[in-house]
Amino acid sequence: MKVICLLAICCLIHVKHESVTRNQVDESISKGVKWLTSMTVDGAFVRTMGDKKIPSVALTGLALNAIAGSSLRDENKDLLDKSCNFLLSSQNEDGSFSEKGGLFKSYCTSIVVMALNNYDRAKFAADIEKAQKYLVKAQVKEGMFEGGFGYSDLKASQSGIKESKVADMSNTSFAAEALEETGLDDKEVWNRLVKFVSKCQNSSEAQIDPVWAKLLEEKGFKLGDDGGAFYTPSLNKDDQIGGVTSDKDNKN
């Protein structure tokens, strides 16, 4: 629910509609920000689990990014500065950011990079640069998931895939936003990323990887042409595989 609130605030910041006044938008943003700021401990936005409040790097980054882009940025400066301090304390030696225990590195790094960049790009330039370099290294360089980004710490054994990293469209979209917003100029990274995204599109025109198409066919799938995208090019049906299957009546 916290993530939904954060996304809603980001959307409201940019909303433009004749039936919605600026005052209505600002009032809604104000209520959302007020609720968010009530969910902090020493600047960290928390996950509530039972009676425990656990500081979260990802939620803090999302909240910082949302509030920093709102009209309430200045009046929440003290809180946002504390949030930045909490985030910087979670940066690892390799430049990444992660939840406690080193979890979800690519995911957290992408979110924090966008937040720091949005709040004060000049002040946090060195920290952003280190994180950007980590993301470039974290991109999958070969195999089925080439070009994509995953959580960086999850194995693919449950899907029977030998690659050590599983990439998906969610993590890839966060990483792409972070790298674009911080001005990454590396054609190899972007070309690989396009290759991964194309593999995730359900389109025979965009899907030009014959090996992947053959693997789909061997698993009982075939490419469709609705143009949509699926979560990850995994051949495990539980991973929301794209493509078309036929039922017992041979209907797609």
Secondary structure, DSSP 4 states (H G I P E B T S, - for coil): -HHHHHHHHHHHHT---TTS-HHHHHHHHHHHHHHHHTTEETTEEEEEETTEEEE-HHHHHHHHHHHHTSTTTGGGHHHHHHHHHHHHHTB-TTS-B-BTTTBSHHHHHHHHHHHHHHHHTTTTHHHHHHHHHHHHHHS--SSTTTT-B--SS---GGGT---S---BHHHHHHHHHHHHHTT---HHHHHHHHHHHHHTB--TTT---HHHHHHHHHTT-B---S--B-S---S-GGG---SB---TTS--
